[in-house]
């Protein structure tokens, strides 16, 4: 069990343990922990607010979509995080990141662009 920033308890519904490699696109809902590898895209089910946790030696070769994500391993693809993204010190991302709120720990590496997801189109800065 883990706790998000608002101290609400969440559970891990799916575990990909170390030594396990999943090949192909994966869709999930709820909480997902990855300590192994996924070779393919990882996407949460539409209409859900899933949480992804990646261990220090985990790997995803593909694009990632999540509401909440805590990344400690390597992602070789783009990340879209609708709410909160945390990159731990061992994290390496080889791709672009779209986020609403991001926390990057010292030592994390991003080889791509960071782009904030606009909260609302009316809040975008107006060109002069």
N, C-alpha and C positions, 0 to 999 in steps of 0.2 A: 504494500500500500504506500502511496505517496501523497503529498499535499501540494496543492497549487498555491499561488500567491494569496488567495482569499481564504486559506486554511480550510477549504472544503475537502473532505476525504474523497479520493478517487481510487479505483481499483484497476489492476492490469487484467484485461480480458484475454489478451493474446501474447504469447511469448515465443520469440525465435531465439533459442539459446545458442551459446557459442558452439561452433562446430557444425551448425546447420546452415545450409545455403538453400534459399528459395529462388528458383528461376521462373520468371514470368511476372506479369503485373499483379499487384496485391491490392485489394480493397479491404478496409477495416472500419470498425466503429468501436467506440469505447476507448479503453486504454490499451496501448500496444507497447511492449518492450522488445527491443532488438539488441541482442548481444552477438548474433551471427551475421549473416549476409543476405541481402536481397539484390538479385540481378534483375531489375525491372522497375517500373514505376510503382510508387506507394501512394495511394489515394484514399482519403476517408470517404465513407458513404455520404452522398448528398443529404443535407438536413440533419446531420449529426455534428456534435462538437467533440471530436476525438482528441486524445492526447497521445503523443508519440514520445517515447524515451529511447534514446540510443546510447548504449554503453560505450566505454572508451575504445574498444577494439572492434566495434561494429562497422559494417560497410553497406551502403546502398549505392548501386550503380543504376541511376535512373532519377526521374523527377519525384519530388516529395510534396504532398499537399496535406496540411494539418491545421487544426484550430490552435492547438497548443503543442509546442515541441521543445524538447530538451535534447540537444545534440552533443554527444561526447565522442563520437567516432567520425568516420569519413563519409561524405556524400559527394558522389561524382554525378552531379545533375543540378537542376534548378530547384529551389525551395520556395513554396508559397505558404505563408503562415498567416491565417486570418486574424489571429488574436495575439498570442505571445510566443516569442521565439527566444530561446536561451542557448548560446554557444559556449560550451565548457572549454577549458584550457586545451584539451587534446583534440578539439574539433577541427576538421579541415573540410572546407566546402569548395569544390571545384565547379562553380556555376553561380548564376545570379540568384539573389534572395529578394523576395517581396514579403513585407512584414507590416504589421500594425504597431507592435511594440517589440523591441529587440534589446537583449542584454548580451554583451560579448565580454567574456572573461579574458584576462590577460593570457596570451599564448594561443588563443584561437586564431585560425587563419582562414581568410576568405579570398579566393581567387576568382573574383567576379564582381558584379555590381550590386549595391544595396539600394532598394527602392521602397519607400514607405507606401503602403496601400492607403489611398485617400479614404477618410472616414465617410465623407459625403461629397458629392460633386459640387455642392454649393459652397463647401469650405475650401475648395482649391483656390490658390492665389490667382488673382485676376491679372492678366497681362496689361501693361500700360501702353 
